[in-house]
């Protein structure tokens, strides 16, 4: 069984080394690919140092290209090329705790996609201001309505995919260059009839660094849902 964690990064020098160490400690079957968008804070140099000492660490340096969507697609494609049977998607800021990975992998025995959900009983958010929590809840209501998804946490980027899912949804046809890639991948998997399951997680605010999330990004992502509904 070959498992690869896929992590897009931008300015995660304060988090990425410890995150990778905790992921790799879970199992010798797990490797990591980090897609770094030329982070000016030295994230790339940390990754290169780790890669030299551990063959389970893979790095993609992207220069002149930025975007959560295109980074995620490139990371997925790399994992498939490396022969991964399962691909774990997660953020590089430690908001997605590696401690949940064994539970999520175990659930793959009965489904095709597992989502780490903040909105199930037992899940939630820790360390965030109440406004961001409300935004998360309202955004998910909106996305569920527009895309007709029967999934509670449509905005969670902490997920596990069977390689069959990523092969079937045609990564080359993705239209999202930004954070809406999370919903596009989910929506296409849902429309293909793959079985999707949610498990509760507690999302914790980042340990170090600053989020790139802002109102403009949120607005563009939400508007993209109409495009996904009628083009995908």
Long-range contacts (C-beta under 8 A, 24 or more apart in sequence): 1-29, 1-85, 1-86, 2-29, 2-31, 2-82, 2-83, 2-84, 2-85, 2-86, 3-27, 3-29, 3-30, 3-31, 3-84, 3-85, 3-86, 3-87, 3-88, 3-105, 4-30, 4-31, 4-32, 4-33, 4-58, 4-79, 4-82, 4-84, 4-86, 4-87, 4-88, 5-30, 5-31, 5-32, 5-33, 5-87, 5-88, 5-89, 5-90, 5-101, 6-32, 6-33, 6-35, 6-72, 6-75, 6-76, 6-78, 6-79, 6-87, 6-88, 6-89, 6-90, 7-32, 7-33, 7-34, 7-35, 7-75, 7-90, 7-91, 7-92, 8-34, 8-35, 8-36, 8-37, 8-68, 8-71, 8-72, 8-75, 8-91, 8-92, 9-34, 9-35, 9-36, 9-37, 9-39, 9-43, 9-92, 10-36, 10-37, 10-39, 10-43, 10-66, 10-212, 11-39, 11-40, 11-41, 11-43, 11-209, 11-210, 11-212, 12-39, 12-41, 12-43, 12-92, 12-93, 12-208, 12-209, 13-39, 13-41, 13-42, 13-43, 13-46, 13-208, 13-209, 14-207, 14-208, 14-209, 15-92, 15-93, 15-94, 15-206, 15-207, 15-208, 15-209, 16-43, 16-46, 16-47, 16-92, 17-46, 17-50, 18-94, 19-92, 19-94, 19-98, 20-50, 20-57, 22-98, 22-99, 23-88, 23-98, 23-101, 24-54, 24-56, 24-57, 25-98, 26-98, 26-101, 26-102, 27-102, 30-56, 30-88, 30-101, 31-56, 31-57, 31-58, 31-82, 32-56, 32-57, 32-58, 33-58, 33-59, 33-60, 33-75, 33-78, 33-79, 33-82, 34-58, 34-59, 34-60, 34-75, 34-92, 35-60, 35-62, 35-71, 35-72, 35-74, 35-75, 35-78, 36-60, 36-61, 36-62, 37-62, 37-65, 37-66, 37-67, 37-71, 38-62, 38-63, 38-64, 38-66, 41-209, 58-82, 67-177, 67-178, 68-178, 68-179, 68-181, 68-182, 69-174, 69-176, 69-177, 69-178, 69-179, 69-180, 69-181, 69-184, 70-177, 72-181, 72-182, 72-185, 73-171, 73-174, 73-181, 76-161, 76-166, 76-171, 77-171, 79-163, 79-166, 80-163, 80-166, 80-167, 84-163, 85-162, 85-163, 86-160, 86-161, 86-162, 86-163, 87-160, 87-161, 87-163, 87-166, 88-159, 88-160, 89-157, 89-158, 89-159, 89-160, 89-161, 90-157, 90-158, 90-159, 91-157, 91-158, 93-206, 93-207, 93-208, 93-209, 93-211, 94-204, 94-206, 94-207, 94-208, 95-203, 95-204, 95-205, 95-206, 96-157, 96-158, 96-201, 96-203, 97-201, 97-202, 97-204, 100-158, 100-199, 100-201, 101-160, 103-199, 104-158, 104-160, 104-199, 105-160, 107-160, 107-197, 107-199, 108-160, 108-162, 110-195, 110-197, 111-194, 111-195, 111-196, 111-197, 112-161, 112-162, 112-164, 112-165, 112-189, 112-194, 112-195, 112-196, 113-159, 113-160, 113-161, 113-162, 113-165, 113-186, 113-189, 113-194, 113-195, 113-196, 113-197, 114-159, 114-160, 114-196, 114-197, 114-198, 114-199, 115-151, 115-153, 115-156, 115-158, 115-159, 115-186, 115-196, 115-197, 115-198, 115-199, 116-153, 116-156, 116-158, 116-159, 116-198, 116-199, 116-201, 116-203, 117-152, 117-153, 117-156, 117-198, 117-199, 117-200, 117-201, 118-153, 118-156, 118-200, 118-201, 118-202, 118-203, 119-152, 119-153, 119-198, 120-152, 120-153, 120-198, 120-199, 120-200, 121-200, 122-200, 123-153, 123-200, 123-201, 123-202, 123-203, 124-202, 124-203, 125-202, 125-203, 125-204, 125-205, 126-202, 126-203, 126-204, 126-205, 127-204, 127-205, 128-203, 128-205, 135-218, 139-218, 139-222, 142-222, 142-225, 143-183, 143-222, 143-225, 146-225, 146-226, 146-229, 147-183, 147-187, 147-190, 147-225, 147-228, 147-229, 148-229, 149-186, 149-187, 149-190, 151-186, 151-190, 151-196, 151-198, 152-198, 153-198, 154-182, 154-183, 154-186, 155-182, 155-183, 156-182, 156-201, 156-203, 157-182, 158-201, 158-203, 159-186, 161-189, 162-194, 164-194, 165-189, 165-192, 165-194, 168-192, 168-194, 175-227, 175-228, 175-231, 175-232, 176-224, 176-228, 178-217, 178-220, 178-221, 178-224, 179-213, 179-217, 179-221, 180-220, 180-221, 180-224, 180-225, 180-228, 183-221, 183-224, 183-225, 183-228, 184-224, 184-228, 184-232, 187-228, 187-232, 188-232, 191-232
